[in-house]
Amino acid sequence: MSRQKATVQRKTSAAKTAQPSVWWRPWRIAPLLFVLSIAVYIPSLKLGFTELDDSIFIREFSVYHKNWENLITSFKRGVFHETKDIYYRPLLLNSFLLNYQLAEENIKGWRWVNMILHGCNVLLVYYLLLRINSGLLASAFFAAVFAVHPVLAQAVVWIPGRNDSLLALFVFGYLLLLTAYVRSPNIWNAVGQLLLLSAAFFTKETGVLTPLAAAAFWLLVLRQPWAHRSAVYVAALCFLAFVIWYAVRAQATLEHQQIKATEMVQAFFQRLPTLLYYLSKVFLPVHLSVFPVQRDTPWLPALISALALVTLLWLTMRKGDVDWQRFVGGLFIYVIFIMPALLVPLSFNDQDFEHRLYVPLVGLLVALTALRPDWLHQKPRAVRAAAVLILVVLSAVNVKRHAYFNDPVTFWKKAVADSPSSAYAKMMLASRIEKIEPQRADSLMRLAYRMDSSMKYINYYMGVLLQHRDSVLQSEPYFLRELKKSDLNSCYFHLARVAFEKNDRKQAIEWLQEYLRREPADPQGNHNLMLLYYELGDTVRLRQQVARMLVFGLSVPDAVADAAGY
């Protein structure tokens, strides 16, 4: 027998030995993966708010969520603000609106939705890997890695991280439909592609890059010819979805903030190491952060991860066990979905949040299934034991990270520890510990201000700090600067106090009126304006203000009610 035939026979025999038992069928593994993806996040149900956008969407948007007509309004506005916002994510807003109907302001109900979304995505990853012939055990293992990997924890335990898990639901579903379209092109599959692709576009800006990822998936992973009639239909559906998204978005009241091409090129070269940093957090998750910035991310884990991956690739390549087309296709999908984060100037946003890996990670998993070293089949029991150990370690690290999202103080203390060069993290921690650690709060806030006085919200928090230190008049210029920077509603409330200290009642009334125009049901703002009218003896406007407060169910002192004629 020749050496070549012996090698083939050995591989065939080893492969048969590595086959799972009859009990392990794809449809039986799927529910186990779903349960695993939920079980690892059950401890997060006891967590509270981080006050990094989650309280905005759950509490401050409660009035918006109560109106079902806003399911349409979401397509006409930005995420955080109707007009002064550059982010257009209507389906994310609508997911929050629907979530509010189920749980109102009980954050546990919001966490359940995030967990279920994650479980569905795990199943989509599993079936996607199966459809591209990755093998049953490999598909199950990599889907389980996706289920428990701690680098994705922020996308699940942090409520606003839903923008990536929701995007993944549509992107993964779309790629799965593409695999079915290759086998059986039909009108219903085409309609499904159009709907899922459009949904991805309307969920997050990164979704617009899905057609590029789909092209790599079609040509390199599915190995379909680009000139085939089916490819033309797929491209036409992508173009139609883009036209629909662009036409609807063009009608939205967004702030069009232009980033120059030179700024994007500069940002790309500045942020290029982020590609490697993200990669290292997947293969060696030892320096995960709740608020990561590039300059505070250590380079050693990234270097070790890169060397390990290159070594594995080289060893596998020597045996000829690399599916190069799939490997390159998977890496392209990873890079294309990470690319938007590399083009944002650091002055605009210097955070490298880990939840951004949620969608790109599927590209890395596809690339890894292209590596099929022969030694995996030689000792199947040892390989399975190692796989289980990896999943246990990843799960343990994941669960441990949940505690950092428990409350604002814990979250921002961890953010400052992870990213000591972040002025924003220091500012947010200072604002959260002001009452319990006033001296440290004062020191942190002033340090943050020295680091970056042009940062959004820093002037507001400096003004609040001064007012709490009985330096009301000195706070005025800070609030005025913040209004120019962010037009933050609360600035008007605090400026009314400054005007009151100056004995300028007319100006105080104007500031409060503007504040209540934006926050109509705020109890303290309404109460202060009522007292001003009462003090000035303005019975006409006092009566109007009392009536307004009664509509909102706010209490009115008997003496004031009598003076207003109630």
C-alpha positions as semicolon CSV with decimal commas, in nm:
position;residue;x (nm);y (nm);z (nm)
1;M;0,000;0,000;0,000
2;S;0,136;0,344;-0,096
3;R;0,204;0,615;0,168
4;Q;-0,065;0,840;0,013
5;K;-0,332;0,570;0,036
6;A;-0,232;0,491;0,395
7;T;-0,265;0,860;0,488
8;V;-0,612;0,880;0,330
9;Q;-0,720;0,561;0,506
10;R;-0,586;0,690;0,840
11;K;-0,773;1,019;0,805
12;T;-1,093;0,842;0,706
13;S;-1,067;0,605;1,002
14;A;-0,993;0,893;1,242
15;A;-1,282;1,094;1,104
16;K;-1,519;0,802;1,160
17;T;-1,391;0,766;1,514
18;A;-1,453;1,138;1,574
19;Q;-1,815;1,120;1,455
20;P;-2,067;1,186;1,732
21;S;-2,310;0,921;1,844
22;V;-2,649;0,881;1,679
23;W;-2,813;1,073;1,968
24;W;-2,634;1,395;1,869
25;R;-2,841;1,535;1,588
26;P;-2,849;1,901;1,481
27;W;-3,204;1,956;1,602
28;R;-3,120;1,805;1,941
29;I;-2,812;2,024;1,994
30;A;-2,999;2,347;1,909
31;P;-3,212;2,366;2,228
32;L;-2,905;2,288;2,440
33;L;-2,725;2,584;2,285
34;F;-3,023;2,810;2,349
35;V;-3,042;2,701;2,714
36;L;-2,666;2,755;2,753
37;S;-2,689;3,106;2,608
38;I;-2,965;3,196;2,855
39;A;-2,817;3,016;3,157
40;V;-2,485;3,203;3,147
41;Y;-2,672;3,536;3,168
42;I;-2,932;3,444;3,433
43;P;-2,715;3,606;3,707
44;S;-2,746;3,940;3,525
45;L;-3,118;3,960;3,606
46;K;-3,037;4,103;3,951
47;L;-2,834;4,393;3,808
48;G;-2,953;4,754;3,811
49;F;-2,878;5,056;3,591
50;T;-2,530;5,168;3,485
51;E;-2,661;5,513;3,389
52;L;-2,469;5,493;3,063
53;D;-2,766;5,550;2,830
54;D;-2,977;5,267;2,982
55;S;-3,164;5,503;3,215
56;I;-3,227;5,734;2,919
57;F;-3,399;5,467;2,711
58;I;-3,593;5,310;2,999
59;R;-3,683;5,603;3,225
60;E;-3,643;5,927;3,033
61;F;-3,809;5,787;2,721
62;S;-4,107;5,646;2,914
63;V;-4,345;5,913;2,778
64;Y;-4,227;5,838;2,423
65;H;-4,273;5,463;2,475
66;K;-4,635;5,503;2,590
67;N;-4,747;5,635;2,251
68;W;-4,794;5,359;1,990
69;E;-4,787;5,618;1,711
70;N;-4,416;5,657;1,780
71;L;-4,357;5,326;1,603
72;I;-4,382;5,543;1,291
73;T;-4,219;5,851;1,446
74;S;-3,901;5,650;1,512
75;F;-3,835;5,646;1,137
76;K;-3,843;6,027;1,127
77;R;-3,599;6,117;1,406
78;G;-3,263;6,045;1,569
79;V;-3,210;5,802;1,854
80;F;-3,144;6,034;2,147
81;H;-3,297;6,356;2,013
82;E;-3,558;6,441;1,751
83;T;-3,332;6,677;1,557
84;K;-2,995;6,716;1,729
85;D;-2,869;6,365;1,670
86;I;-2,657;6,195;1,403
87;Y;-2,762;5,838;1,490
88;Y;-3,050;5,693;1,288
89;R;-3,169;5,363;1,440
90;P;-3,549;5,344;1,421
91;L;-3,583;4,969;1,479
92;L;-3,369;4,994;1,792
93;L;-3,601;5,268;1,922
94;N;-3,904;5,058;1,836
95;S;-3,761;4,755;2,013
96;F;-3,736;4,971;2,327
97;L;-4,091;5,097;2,277
98;L;-4,226;4,741;2,252
99;N;-4,011;4,631;2,546
100;Y;-4,168;4,908;2,755
101;Q;-4,514;4,761;2,690
102;L;-4,396;4,435;2,845
103;A;-4,190;4,557;3,139
104;E;-4,237;4,935;3,171
105;E;-3,941;5,060;3,382
106;N;-3,859;4,722;3,539
107;I;-3,510;4,661;3,403
108;K;-3,539;4,286;3,460
109;G;-3,790;4,263;3,173
110;W;-3,547;4,447;2,946
111;R;-3,270;4,207;3,037
112;W;-3,491;3,911;2,948
113;V;-3,542;4,051;2,598
114;N;-3,166;4,101;2,555
115;M;-3,104;3,743;2,668
116;I;-3,365;3,597;2,432
117;L;-3,222;3,796;2,141
118;H;-2,880;3,655;2,225
119;G;-3,018;3,300;2,240
120;C;-3,176;3,341;1,896
121;N;-2,848;3,470;1,754
122;V;-2,663;3,169;1,894
123;L;-2,901;2,941;1,705
124;L;-2,854;3,142;1,386
125;V;-2,475;3,111;1,419
126;Y;-2,509;2,737;1,476
127;Y;-2,728;2,675;1,171
128;L;-2,520;2,912;0,958
129;L;-2,205;2,713;1,035
130;L;-2,389;2,388;0,964
131;R;-2,512;2,520;0,629
132;I;-2,158;2,598;0,514
133;N;-2,053;2,240;0,600
134;S;-1,844;2,314;0,908
135;G;-1,933;1,981;1,064
136;L;-2,171;1,910;1,350
137;L;-1,925;1,923;1,639
138;A;-1,736;2,224;1,506
139;S;-2,062;2,413;1,448
140;A;-2,188;2,328;1,796
141;F;-1,859;2,425;1,962
142;F;-1,820;2,761;1,788
143;A;-2,186;2,845;1,846
144;A;-2,133;2,764;2,215
145;V;-1,827;2,991;2,217
146;F;-2,047;3,265;2,075
147;A;-2,303;3,193;2,347
148;V;-2,067;3,228;2,645
149;H;-1,774;3,441;2,530
150;P;-1,717;3,726;2,779
151;V;-1,622;3,975;2,508
152;L;-1,989;3,978;2,407
153;A;-2,121;4,022;2,762
154;Q;-2,173;4,396;2,726
155;A;-2,405;4,341;2,429
156;V;-2,634;4,137;2,657
157;V;-2,608;4,276;3,012
158;W;-2,594;4,642;2,905
159;I;-2,937;4,736;2,769
160;P;-2,819;4,974;2,490
161;G;-2,587;4,695;2,371
162;R;-2,902;4,562;2,207
163;N;-2,822;4,770;1,898
164;D;-2,560;4,507;1,808
165;S;-2,753;4,194;1,905
166;L;-3,060;4,321;1,718
167;L;-2,845;4,400;1,414
168;A;-2,696;4,050;1,436
169;L;-3,043;3,894;1,433
170;F;-3,108;4,047;1,091
171;V;-2,757;4,005;0,948
172;F;-2,720;3,640;1,053
173;G;-3,074;3,565;0,937
174;Y;-2,996;3,725;0,602
175;L;-2,676;3,522;0,555
176;L;-2,867;3,206;0,644
177;L;-3,124;3,286;0,374
178;L;-2,840;3,329;0,124
179;T;-2,726;2,972;0,190
180;A;-3,080;2,851;0,127
181;Y;-3,107;3,065;-0,187
182;V;-2,810;2,882;-0,338
183;R;-2,993;2,550;-0,306
184;S;-3,342;2,668;-0,384
185;P;-3,392;3,020;-0,523
186;N;-3,756;3,127;-0,488
187;I;-3,968;3,437;-0,442
188;W;-4,029;3,384;-0,070
189;N;-3,658;3,360;-0,001
190;A;-3,604;3,680;-0,200
191;V;-3,874;3,860;-0,001
192;G;-3,714;3,738;0,320
193;Q;-3,375;3,870;0,207
194;L;-3,523;4,211;0,131
195;L;-3,700;4,233;0,467
196;L;-3,400;4,121;0,675
197;L;-3,156;4,338;0,485
198;S;-3,381;4,643;0,520
199;A;-3,423;4,568;0,890
200;A;-3,044;4,557;0,931
201;F;-3,013;4,898;0,763
202;F;-3,279;5,049;0,990
203;T;-3,124;4,902;1,307
204;K;-2,772;5,048;1,299
205;E;-2,553;5,235;1,052
206;T;-2,312;4,939;1,033
207;G;-2,593;4,738;0,873
208;V;-2,540;4,927;0,547
209;L;-2,215;4,730;0,505
210;T;-2,401;4,397;0,503
211;P;-2,404;4,372;0,119
212;L;-2,022;4,388;0,115
213;A;-2,003;4,111;0,375
214;A;-2,264;3,917;0,177
215;A;-2,052;3,946;-0,138
216;A;-1,755;3,787;0,039
217;F;-1,983;3,522;0,186
218;W;-2,135;3,448;-0,156
219;L;-1,807;3,432;-0,350
220;L;-1,560;3,287;-0,101
221;V;-1,762;3,088;0,153
222;L;-2,050;2,961;-0,061
223;R;-1,825;2,959;-0,373
224;Q;-2,093;3,092;-0,605
225;P;-2,000;3,262;-0,935
226;W;-2,041;3,640;-0,936
227;A;-2,186;3,642;-1,291
228;H;-2,460;3,386;-1,219
229;R;-2,825;3,493;-1,252
230;S;-2,885;3,430;-0,881
231;A;-2,601;3,667;-0,793
232;V;-2,766;3,937;-1,003
233;Y;-3,093;3,890;-0,814
234;V;-2,912;3,906;-0,478
235;A;-2,733;4,226;-0,582
236;A;-3,062;4,377;-0,701
237;L;-3,225;4,304;-0,365
238;C;-2,933;4,471;-0,186
239;F;-2,970;4,779;-0,405
240;L;-3,346;4,793;-0,348
241;A;-3,302;4,766;0,030
242;F;-3,047;5,048;0,020
243;V;-3,279;5,271;-0,186
244;I;-3,564;5,214;0,060
245;W;-3,342;5,294;0,358
246;Y;-3,191;5,602;0,195
247;A;-3,529;5,742;0,088
248;V;-3,681;5,701;0,436
249;R;-3,372;5,831;0,614
250;A;-3,361;6,139;0,391
251;Q;-3,696;6,248;0,540
252;A;-3,573;6,216;0,901
253;T;-3,487;6,523;1,106
254;L;-3,121;6,443;1,169
255;E;-2,821;6,660;1,237
256;H;-2,587;6,613;0,944
257;Q;-2,242;6,628;1,096
258;Q;-1,981;6,604;0,824
259;I;-1,656;6,420;0,887
260;K;-1,388;6,515;0,638
261;A;-1,218;6,244;0,435
262;T;-0,880;6,352;0,572
263;E;-1,011;6,307;0,927
264;M;-1,133;5,956;0,844
265;V;-0,799;5,860;0,690
266;Q;-0,614;5,995;0,994
267;A;-0,854;5,810;1,226
268;F;-0,801;5,486;1,032
269;F;-0,425;5,489;1,087
270;Q;-0,466;5,596;1,450
271;R;-0,719;5,323;1,520
272;L;-0,564;5,045;1,308
273;P;-0,421;4,868;1,617
274;T;-0,783;4,827;1,732
275;L;-0,820;4,545;1,477
276;L;-0,551;4,352;1,664
277;Y;-0,681;4,455;2,008
278;Y;-1,028;4,323;1,926
279;L;-0,873;4,004;1,794
280;S;-0,678;3,955;2,116
281;K;-0,994;3,999;2,325
282;V;-1,147;3,707;2,137
283;F;-0,851;3,467;2,168
284;L;-0,711;3,587;2,501
285;P;-0,985;3,767;2,698
286;V;-0,768;3,882;2,989
287;H;-0,807;4,259;2,965
288;L;-1,175;4,315;2,900
289;S;-1,312;4,657;2,986
290;V;-1,653;4,813;3,046
291;F;-1,528;5,139;2,892
292;P;-1,223;5,061;2,676
293;V;-1,009;5,323;2,504
294;Q;-0,723;5,240;2,273
295;R;-0,445;5,419;2,460
296;D;-0,519;5,219;2,777
297;T;-0,535;4,879;2,606
298;P;-0,218;4,671;2,667
299;W;-0,034;4,551;2,359
300;L;0,111;4,228;2,506
301;P;-0,212;4,016;2,492
302;A;-0,263;4,140;2,135
303;L;0,089;4,034;2,039
304;I;0,052;3,691;2,202
305;S;-0,283;3,632;2,030
306;A;-0,145;3,733;1,691
307;L;0,157;3,503;1,728
308;A;-0,064;3,213;1,841
309;L;-0,298;3,258;1,545
310;V;-0,010;3,282;1,297
311;T;0,152;2,971;1,448
312;L;-0,173;2,774;1,427
313;L;-0,220;2,886;1,069
314;W;0,136;2,791;0,977
315;L;0,114;2,445;1,137
316;T;-0,217;2,377;0,969
317;M;-0,095;2,513;0,636
318;R;0,197;2,269;0,633
319;K;-0,049;1,981;0,628
320;G;-0,258;2,143;0,358
321;D;-0,563;2,147;0,585
322;V;-0,671;2,508;0,527
323;D;-0,973;2,608;0,321
324;W;-0,821;2,935;0,205
325;Q;-1,129;3,072;0,035
326;R;-1,340;3,032;0,346
327;F;-1,061;3,163;0,569
328;V;-1,020;3,482;0,366
329;G;-1,397;3,523;0,334
330;G;-1,445;3,497;0,711
331;L;-1,167;3,747;0,782
332;F;-1,318;3,988;0,529
333;I;-1,656;3,970;0,707
334;Y;-1,480;4,042;1,038
335;V;-1,292;4,341;0,899
336;I;-1,584;4,493;0,708
337;F;-1,808;4,503;1,016
338;I;-1,527;4,641;1,236
339;M;-1,430;4,904;0,979
340;P;-1,680;5,179;1,085
341;A;-1,518;5,190;1,430
342;L;-1,180;5,258;1,263
343;L;-1,303;5,559;1,067
344;V;-1,443;5,762;1,358
345;P;-1,205;6,041;1,470
346;L;-1,082;6,003;1,827
347;S;-1,200;6,357;1,901
348;F;-1,554;6,247;1,816
349;N;-1,558;5,917;2,004
350;D;-1,252;5,744;2,151
351;Q;-1,426;5,440;2,300
352;D;-1,368;5,091;2,156
353;F;-1,670;4,920;2,309
354;E;-1,652;4,541;2,303
355;H;-2,016;4,494;2,208
356;R;-1,911;4,614;1,859
357;L;-1,755;4,267;1,816
358;Y;-2,096;4,100;1,829
359;V;-2,155;4,093;1,452
360;P;-1,790;4,075;1,332
361;L;-1,725;3,771;1,553
362;V;-1,926;3,550;1,318
363;G;-1,666;3,624;1,049
364;L;-1,387;3,502;1,276
365;L;-1,584;3,185;1,354
366;V;-1,632;3,118;0,983
367;A;-1,257;3,169;0,931
368;L;-1,172;2,930;1,215
369;T;-1,387;2,654;1,066
370;A;-1,157;2,675;0,761
371;L;-0,870;2,539;0,975
372;R;-0,898;2,161;0,991
373;P;-0,570;2,028;1,130
374;D;-0,526;1,655;1,115
375;W;-0,438;1,626;1,487
376;L;-0,796;1,719;1,581
377;H;-0,905;1,376;1,457
378;Q;-0,625;1,178;1,615
379;K;-0,733;1,226;1,977
380;P;-1,105;1,310;1,967
381;R;-1,160;1,258;2,341
382;A;-0,879;1,495;2,435
383;V;-1,010;1,752;2,186
384;R;-1,363;1,732;2,330
385;A;-1,230;1,762;2,685
386;A;-1,032;2,071;2,583
387;A;-1,342;2,217;2,418
388;V;-1,545;2,169;2,735
389;L;-1,270;2,326;2,944
390;I;-1,257;2,629;2,713
391;L;-1,634;2,677;2,742
392;V;-1,623;2,646;3,122
393;V;-1,345;2,906;3,152
394;L;-1,517;3,148;2,912
395;S;-1,846;3,108;3,100
396;A;-1,679;3,174;3,436
397;V;-1,511;3,491;3,308
398;N;-1,841;3,601;3,154
399;V;-2,039;3,560;3,477
400;K;-1,768;3,736;3,676
401;R;-1,797;4,041;3,450
402;H;-2,170;4,085;3,522
403;A;-2,097;4,242;3,861
404;Y;-1,936;4,545;3,696
405;F;-2,276;4,640;3,549
406;N;-2,456;4,626;3,883
407;D;-2,496;5,000;3,953
408;P;-2,357;5,336;3,838
409;V;-2,085;5,364;4,103
410;T;-1,952;5,012;4,043
411;F;-1,965;5,057;3,666
412;W;-1,784;5,391;3,658
413;K;-1,524;5,286;3,916
414;K;-1,439;4,995;3,689
415;A;-1,435;5,231;3,389
416;V;-1,184;5,461;3,560
417;A;-0,970;5,163;3,663
418;D;-0,975;5,017;3,308
419;S;-0,923;5,349;3,130
420;P;-0,730;5,593;3,352
421;S;-0,672;5,831;3,059
422;S;-1,046;5,875;2,995
423;A;-1,171;6,215;3,110
424;Y;-1,528;6,102;3,043
425;A;-1,502;5,807;3,284
426;K;-1,365;6,035;3,557
427;M;-1,643;6,286;3,499
428;M;-1,915;6,022;3,521
429;L;-1,770;5,863;3,836
430;A;-1,736;6,203;4,004
431;S;-2,102;6,284;3,934
432;R;-2,210;5,949;4,085
433;I;-2,006;5,964;4,407
434;E;-2,058;6,332;4,485
435;K;-2,280;6,265;4,787
436;I;-2,092;5,966;4,927
437;E;-1,733;6,077;4,852
438;P;-1,751;6,456;4,802
439;Q;-1,378;6,524;4,821
440;R;-1,287;6,255;4,570
441;A;-1,574;6,366;4,345
442;D;-1,446;6,724;4,349
443;S;-1,092;6,612;4,269
444;L;-1,202;6,379;3,986
445;M;-1,432;6,638;3,827
446;R;-1,168;6,908;3,825
447;L;-0,911;6,663;3,687
448;A;-1,153;6,561;3,410
449;Y;-1,213;6,929;3,330
450;R;-0,839;6,993;3,301
451;M;-0,802;6,689;3,075
452;D;-1,078;6,794;2,835
453;S;-1,287;7,106;2,901
454;S;-1,458;7,078;2,561
455;M;-1,604;6,735;2,638
456;K;-1,979;6,696;2,620
457;Y;-2,149;6,732;2,962
458;I;-1,830;6,832;3,149
459;N;-1,939;7,196;3,181
460;Y;-2,282;7,085;3,305
461;Y;-2,133;6,864;3,576
462;M;-1,887;7,136;3,678
463;G;-2,180;7,376;3,714
464;V;-2,376;7,128;3,926
465;L;-2,071;7,069;4,144
466;L;-2,035;7,443;4,206
467;Q;-2,403;7,480;4,293
468;H;-2,377;7,197;4,541
469;R;-2,077;7,379;4,695
470;D;-2,289;7,697;4,737
471;S;-2,109;7,870;4,450
472;V;-2,429;7,930;4,253
473;L;-2,327;8,250;4,073
474;Q;-1,995;8,099;3,962
475;S;-2,180;7,810;3,796
476;E;-2,355;8,028;3,534
477;P;-2,080;8,037;3,266
478;Y;-2,046;7,658;3,280
479;F;-2,415;7,600;3,209
480;L;-2,413;7,855;2,928
481;R;-2,114;7,681;2,767
482;E;-2,289;7,344;2,799
483;L;-2,597;7,481;2,624
484;K;-2,382;7,577;2,326
485;K;-2,220;7,234;2,329
486;S;-2,512;6,997;2,387
487;D;-2,830;7,199;2,458
488;L;-2,884;6,980;2,765
489;N;-3,232;7,034;2,912
490;S;-3,120;7,035;3,277
491;C;-2,904;7,343;3,216
492;Y;-3,219;7,557;3,197
493;F;-3,332;7,436;3,539
494;H;-3,000;7,525;3,701
495;L;-2,979;7,860;3,521
496;A;-3,317;7,947;3,674
497;R;-3,157;7,902;4,014
498;V;-2,874;8,137;3,914
499;A;-3,126;8,399;3,802
500;F;-3,317;8,358;4,129
501;E;-2,995;8,417;4,327
502;K;-2,944;8,734;4,122
503;N;-3,296;8,840;4,219
504;D;-3,390;8,839;3,849
505;R;-3,734;8,677;3,874
506;K;-3,825;8,748;3,512
507;Q;-3,519;8,564;3,381
508;A;-3,576;8,278;3,627
509;I;-3,930;8,237;3,492
510;E;-3,804;8,233;3,132
511;W;-3,544;7,966;3,209
512;L;-3,804;7,749;3,386
513;Q;-4,057;7,792;3,107
514;E;-3,801;7,669;2,856
515;Y;-3,711;7,378;3,083
516;L;-4,076;7,275;3,122
517;R;-4,133;7,304;2,750
518;R;-3,883;7,020;2,718
519;E;-3,966;6,838;3,044
520;P;-4,337;6,921;3,091
521;A;-4,408;6,680;3,381
522;D;-4,099;6,749;3,593
523;P;-4,225;6,795;3,953
524;Q;-3,948;7,025;4,081
525;G;-3,953;7,250;3,776
526;N;-4,331;7,290;3,794
527;H;-4,318;7,354;4,169
528;N;-4,052;7,624;4,135
529;L;-4,238;7,804;3,856
530;M;-4,561;7,792;4,060
531;L;-4,386;7,953;4,359
532;L;-4,242;8,228;4,142
533;Y;-4,588;8,319;4,009
534;Y;-4,725;8,305;4,363
535;E;-4,447;8,527;4,496
536;L;-4,501;8,785;4,220
537;G;-4,879;8,781;4,270
538;D;-4,937;8,690;3,904
539;T;-5,276;8,520;3,957
540;V;-5,346;8,468;3,586
541;R;-5,033;8,268;3,516
542;L;-5,050;8,108;3,861
543;R;-5,395;7,969;3,780
544;Q;-5,266;7,835;3,448
545;Q;-4,967;7,674;3,619
546;V;-5,180;7,512;3,892
547;A;-5,414;7,372;3,627
548;R;-5,115;7,233;3,441
549;M;-4,980;7,067;3,753
550;L;-5,315;6,908;3,835
551;V;-5,327;6,757;3,487
552;F;-4,992;6,588;3,557
553;G;-5,110;6,475;3,902
554;L;-4,862;6,698;4,086
555;S;-4,940;6,822;4,438
556;V;-5,029;7,188;4,498
557;P;-5,015;7,351;4,849
558;D;-5,356;7,458;4,979
559;A;-5,251;7,823;5,016
560;V;-5,137;7,838;4,653
561;A;-5,450;7,661;4,532
562;D;-5,667;7,914;4,718
563;A;-5,473;8,206;4,568
564;A;-5,525;8,056;4,221
565;G;-5,898;8,016;4,281
566;Y;-5,903;7,636;4,317
